[in-house]
Amino acid sequence: MFSSGSSQIIAQYYQFIRLGFEGYKRIMENCLENARALKEGLEKTGRFKILSKDKGVPLVAFSLKDSSKHTVFEIAESLRRFGWILPAYTMPADAQHVAVLRVVVREDFNRSLAERLISHIEQVLRETDALPSRVPVEAAHIIPADKTLDNMAENKAVKKSEREIQEEVALYWKRLVSEKRTGPC
């Protein structure tokens, strides 16, 4: 006996019967294309580093290239006034110094919505550039292990360089995407 209703399972089954494999494939290809369009728009701003890949789940995870004045958390907060709710969070253990924004592209997220989101992000960037920094520099951006306060104070050996950290985050995302092989999403 299940503790929740089965209406979502029945609706999904109906959609699968109605659309078939080819229908789901078209939906996912469209989602991936819209995710690519969003990624390209973010890259054109020159302000973001894209961390997600074009394979697997249609999502775009990105961080600020320079977060010395403002953070992804401020951007996410500012985008809310336009109705966008973009999760901003730090990565799990051993990569918690990396803060990202994430957009999951669903079937109802079309090209015009992607363009509108990019437009709103550009507007938020212009507005935040005009504001004074709300956080100290040390807390605002990624600090490689060789530049952390502990290592500077104690002259400890370098644990991880910024490049190693970036490679580790990319590997984490690759593993996450490669493990998601079941189902349409």
N, C-alpha and C positions, 0 to 999 in steps of 0.2 A: 504494500500500500504506500502511495506517495503522499507527501505532506502538502504538495502544491497542485494547483489545477493543471489540466493537460491542454488547455486551450491554445497555448503557444506552440506546443508540439503538433497539434492538429493543424493549426494555421501553416506551420512550416511544411508539413507533409503535403497539404493542399497546394502550396506554392511550388513545391518540387514536382508534383504531378502535373500541375498546370504549365510550368515553365520548362521542365525537363533539364537535362544536363546542359544542352546548348544555351538555354535561356539563362541559367545561372552563370555559365561561362561568359556570356555577353555582359551580364550585370557586373561581374568581377572585373572584366577587361575595362569597362567604362569607369568603374571606381578607381582602378589603377591609373587610367589615363588622366582622370581629374586630380589624383594625388600627384602625378608628374607635373601637371600644369601648376598646381600650388607650389610644388618644390621649385620649379623654374622661376616663378614669380618672386619667391623668397630669395632665391639666389641673385636675381636681378637687383635687389635692393643693395646687395653687397654687404649687408650687415649681419647675415646669419650663416652659421655652419650647419649643414644638413647632416644629421647623424643616421637617419634611416636609409634603407636601401629600396630600390624599385621592385624588389621581388617579395612575394608572399603577401602579407597583410597590407591593404591599401591605407597606409598611414604615413604621416610626415612628422618626424621628430627633429627639432632644431634648437640650437642654442645661439646666443649672441656671440659674435666673434670678439667684440670688445664690450665687456660689461663693467668697465671701470667707473662709469657714472650711473648706470641704471641696470636693473636685472630683468630677467624674464618674468619674474613675479610681478613687477611693476607693469610690464607690457600686458600680461594676462589681466591684471586688475583694470587697466585702462580700456581694454577691449570689451569689457563687460557692459560699458555704457552703450555700445553698439549692438548689444545682444549676443555677443560671442562669449562662450564659456570654453576657454582653452586651458586644459590642465597644465600647470607649471609645477614641476617638482624636481627634486634632486634624485640622482641615480642611487641604486642600492649600495651596500657596503663595498668599500675599496674603490668606489667611483662617486662617492657622495659630494665631491667637490664640483661635479658637473651638474648644472641646472638646465633643464630643457622645457620646451613647450611641445605639446603633442596635438596633432589633429588626426582623428580617425575619419577617413572618407567613407561615408555610407552611400547607399543607393540614392538617397534624396539630396546628396551634396553634389550639385551639378557644376558645370564650368562657370556659370555666371556667379554662383556663390563663392567659388574659389577666387574669382577676380575681385569680388566685393570684399572678401576677407583680406586679400593682399592690399587693396586700397585702404582699408581701415588700419591695417598694420602700419602702412607707410605714414598715414596721418598720425597715429600714436607715436611713431618714431620721431616725426617732426616736432610734436608737442613735448615729448620727453627730452629731446635735445635742448629745448628752450628752458627747461626747468633745472634748478640746481640738483646735484646728486642727493639722494635720500639715504644713502648707505655709505659707510666708510669703504675706501678702496679695497682694503684687505678682505672685506666680506662680500664684495660685489662680483669678483671674478675668480676664475680658476687659478689656483696657486699650485704650481707643480711642487712635488715633494722636496725638490732641491732648494725651493725658495720659501718653505713654510717657516713660520716664526721659530718653531722648535729647532729646526735644522740650522737656521741662521744663528740662533743664540748659542747652541751647543756645538756647532760645526760638525754635525753628524754626517756620515756618508750618505750620498744621494740614494734614495730608495727608488723613485720612479721619475723619469723626466716627463715633460709635458707631452712629448711625442708618444712615449710609452702609455701614458694615461689615455690619450686619444685612441691609440690602437686597441687598448683594452676595452674601451667603450664600444668601438666599432665591432670587435669580436663578440661582445655581449649581445648586441643587436642582431648580428648575423646568426648566432645560436638561437636567439628567440624566434627569428623569422623562420629558420630552417626546421624548427621543431613544430611549427604550425602548418602541418600538411593535411590535416583532416578537415572535412567540412568546407563549405563555400567561403568562409572567412578565414 
